[in-house]
Amino acid sequence: MLRGIRLALVGIALVAFAGPEARSQYYYPNGYGYGGYGFGGWGATPQGSFLRGMGAYAQGAGVYNYDTAVATSIDTDTAIRFNQYLWNSELEARRRWAALHSKRLNLSRDEYKARQKQIRENPSAGDITSGDALNAILNQFGDPKVLHDSSSLRMANAEIPASAIREIPFIDETDAITISLDQLTDAKSWPVPLQADAFKPEREAYQQAVDDALAEDKDGGSLKPETIARVRNAVGALFQKVEATIPKTVQPDHLQAMNYLKGLAGMSRMLEKPNVEAVIAELEKIDKTTVGHLLAFMHSYNLRFGTATTPKQKAVYQELYPILLGQRDKLIGKVGDEPEPAAPRPVDNPTAVFYGFDPLHLNPKPATAKP
């Protein structure tokens, strides 16, 4: 299954998931997330209960050092850079998936493109049941050119029965994050203080943990808790080595190393599987919601449509597909051939959004795998 990232971004602070919703994630203090929207709960208005939405990143941990974040001026420009970086990573994840999937199907490049066009324009019942056709529409709504218009998802007001959403087999996405973590630790990317030979064992352990996560992601499905724990533990070991070998009085080496590791720690936290059960449980309180709320929920929690396996799930997908298609045509227009991904625009300092946080809030210490 093609995997990508849908994150609601940080404006000034990152907050925890306190009620509904989960590519993981972030929050603008005014309640709007990725693309200016964000998940606002299943209620009647997008603005309602906005604090309950932005959570897999910091599940249950509360507000993360708001004053410190403000003091370090994590502003809109920083969030935009981070947003662009994640989008670049998602495009790379799609490119890798397309190459792998076409190879598995033994299709030429042109045959694969024709197959994808069929899924977008004239999907079979099997394409809908597999989630491929629904995810194709989700991709189109996920383009920043669409989500940067804050009114786009609000206008996706077609109603969906809440009971239908409870039947959707959501899957969480981590491909773009593992790709990001791999790219961030290219041999030339490590800051000079961390390139010292003293850090070689920790650097290699970290890269191996990320390589294993990439390999696991390649096979589809969610990352195992122990795989995520290895990545986080490797970051934690780097934090501890910096504290032990680079005194805080050695500026700017200590600050440079710590800021870089904060970025790795923040990104590694985004690998954690979001806890969406409480969000979906709230659907018991209402009869209907909207396409906009569903899409915002999925974008903010890094979710995609999994394969429908039960008769009820298959029926829900057959009901949901024409609704999503109609909303896409209404807001975006009919989409033709998907363009070749452009060369990613370089993003300077993409993880600066994490620099204002105390390392303890990013849990850099070695952690144990959760069942």
C-alpha positions, 0 to 999 in steps of 0.5 A: 500500500502506498504510504505517505505522511499527512501531518498537521503542523506546528505553529508555535507549539506541539500539543498532545492528543487529548481526544480525537485524531492522530501522519502523528501530529501537530497543531496550530494554536488557532486550531488549524493544522496541516494546510490551515485546517487540521482535525477539529473533532467529529462535531458540527463545526471544524472549530469545535473541540480543536484541542482534541485533534492533533495528537499522535506526536505527543499522545497523552503527554500534555502541552509541550513547553509552550513558553520555550517554543515561543521564546525560540520563535518557532514561527510560520516560516519554520512550520512551512519549511517543515511542512515542505520537507515532509511533503518532499519525503512523501513524494519520495515515498510514492516514487519508491512505492511505485517502483517497487509495486510495478516490479512486483506486478511485473509491469513496465513503466507505461503499463504501471502508469496506465494501471494507476490511471485506471484506479484514479478514473475507472476503478474496479470493485477490487480497486475500491475494496483494496483501498487503492481507489480511495487512497488515490483521492486521499493523495489528491486532497493531501497536496499542499496546493489544496490544503494550503487553502484553509477553506478546502476541507471545510467545503467538503461538507458531504455527510457520511454516516458515523457508523460507516467511519467506525467500519473503516480499516485504517492503517497508519503510515510511516514511510515518509518519516523513515525516509526523512530520518534516513536522509537527515543522517546522510554522512554529510548531514551530521553536524561537525561535533557529531562527526567525531570518531567518538560518536561513530558507534552511536551513529552506526547504531542509529543508522542501522536502526533506521535501515531496519525500519526502512526495510520493514516499511518496504514490506507494508504494514505498521512498524513493530514497536520494537523497531520504533524503540530501537530508533528512539533508543539510538537517538537516546544514546546519542543524547547521552553521549553528547551530555557526557562528552561535550560540556554545555560550556563548549559553545556552539558545539553543544547547542549544535549537537543538541538541536540536531538530535532534538530534530531526530528525536522529534521525527522518531516520535512520529513513528509511533502508532497513533491511538485513534480508538478514543477518537473513533469512540466519539462517533458513538455520540453522533449520527453523521459527520462530513468528508472534511472531518474524515479527511482532516482526521486521516491527514492529522493522524497519518492514516490511510485506507487499508484493505476491506476484508469483511462484508461490512467493510466492503459495503462501506467502501462501495458507499464511501467511494462515490461520496469522496469522488464527488467531493474531489470533483467539486473542490479540485475538479476532475484529475487527469494523469498524475504528474511525475514528481518534480525534483524536491525543493531543498529545505534548509534546517527542516527540523528547527521546529523542535529546537525550542523543546526540552529534550525530556519532552522529546523522550530522548532517553532509551525507551522500552518497546510497548506491546 
